[in-house]
Amino acid sequence: MAKLIPKSPRFVPRPRFGSRRNKRIGSRKTGLRIRKIVIHVQASFNNTIVTVTDIRGRVISCSSAGTCGFKGPRKGTPFAAQTAAINAIRTVANPNMQQAEVLIKGPGPGRDAALRAICQSGILLSFIRDVTPMPHNGCRPPKRRRV
């Protein structure tokens, strides 16, 4: 015959408040009603990264030439930058969209192509700003090369 073990108070399962299981599980990105977005375009010579955020800086969607399937030197092309911009904007383009700000950083060839793709998407642009960091007589150059 099985022995009955009395339950002690410390082994009683307690409801777990504040755990991850009690929260609503689902996609946060489905119910977004954002009226103003900021589109960050980072164009280097090897890749172009497009990030869409709200005005507080929280990332809504992002894409790059590498995630769009381009490999090697083709990541730095203007067509790859255009594809990355279209993929990043596709998730947030909705009729409630009022305006967007575009911040472009870097010297790469994908700058203009990404901006052209953003303009063709139908989003109203409030301003376009170049935020490429420029050194104000910054670091000391390396010493002269002796051959």
Residue pairs with C-beta under 8 A, 6 or more apart in sequence:
16 22
29 60
29 61
29 91
32 60
32 92
33 96
34 54
34 60
34 92
34 96
34 97
35 96
35 97
35 98
35 99
36 54
36 55
36 98
36 99
36 100
36 101
36 126
37 52
37 53
37 54
37 55
37 60
37 92
37 97
37 100
37 101
37 123
38 52
38 53
38 54
38 55
38 57
38 100
38 101
38 102
38 103
39 50
39 51
39 52
39 85
39 88
39 89
39 100
39 101
39 102
39 103
39 118
40 49
40 50
40 51
40 52
40 53
40 103
40 105
41 48
41 49
41 50
41 81
41 85
41 102
41 103
41 104
41 105
41 106
41 110
41 111
41 114
41 115
41 118
42 48
42 49
42 50
42 51
42 105
42 106
43 81
43 104
43 105
43 106
43 107
43 108
43 109
43 110
43 111
43 114
44 76
44 106
44 107
44 108
45 76
45 107
45 108
45 109
46 73
46 75
46 76
46 108
47 64
47 65
47 66
47 75
47 76
47 108
48 64
48 65
48 75
48 76
48 80
48 81
48 84
48 85
48 108
48 110
48 114
49 62
49 63
49 64
49 65
49 84
50 62
50 63
50 64
50 81
50 84
50 85
50 87
50 88
50 89
50 114
51 59
51 61
51 62
51 88
52 59
52 60
52 61
52 62
52 88
52 89
52 91
52 92
53 59
53 60
54 60
60 91
60 92
61 88
61 89
61 91
61 92
62 88
63 84
63 85
63 87
63 88
64 75
64 84
65 74
65 75
65 76
65 77
65 80
65 81
65 83
65 84
65 110
66 75
67 84
67 87
68 80
68 83
68 84
68 87
70 77
70 80
70 83
74 80
76 108
76 109
76 110
77 109
77 110
78 109
78 110
78 112
78 113
79 113
80 110
81 108
81 109
81 110
81 111
81 113
81 114
81 117
82 110
82 113
82 114
82 116
82 117
83 117
84 110
84 114
85 113
85 114
85 115
85 117
85 118
85 121
86 117
86 121
89 117
89 118
89 121
89 123
93 121
93 122
93 123
97 123
97 124
98 124
99 123
99 124
99 125
99 126
100 118
100 123
100 124
100 125
100 126
101 125
101 126
101 127
101 128
101 129
102 115
102 118
102 125
102 127
102 128
102 129
103 129
103 131
104 111
104 114
104 115
104 128
104 129
104 130
104 131
104 132
105 130
105 131
105 132
105 133
106 132
107 132
115 128
118 125
119 125
